[in-house]
Amino acid sequence: MSETEHLLELLQENFGAEIAVGDWLAIDQQRIDAFAEATGDRQWIHVDPERARRESPYGTTIAHGFLTLSLLPFLTGGNSPDYLRRHFPGMRLRVNYGLNKLRFPAPVKCGDRIRARTLLKNAVLLDRGLEVVYVFTVDIEGQDKPALVAEQLLRVYP
């Protein structure tokens, strides 16, 4: 049995199961401003707290949806040095292959705390590796609707 076949066998036990819940992270104005600066998206609803307090339906600034998306590696622990070894034994390389679905059901207001939950949806063998499909849900503390729901594809290689 190849390393990828062995990994697929290990992963199959958890298809359809939530496999991780991350820690809460506070989203502050400094993080929102830094993202606005990096992306050039300086729309007032993100970067002008005074105007947002007066004119926004949220009463405060909100994080960019793509800021929430970009935090997934941090929120899921995917950027920790031992993540690959722990989650994909026998693999040497992990590549973000893209998203099938992405939605932003609720805004993240400045000061909100968010966390990610990870569901392992599926995995399939490739010629030289494995494609893994996760569903990430980013919760907003105290809210019923999530900030983000995304189906991500990763490819891992031995």
Summary of the structure (lengths in Angstrom):
residues: 158
radius of gyration: 17.8
end to end distance: 13.1
largest distance: 62.9
contacts: 476
relative contact order: 0.23
helix: 30%
strand: 34%
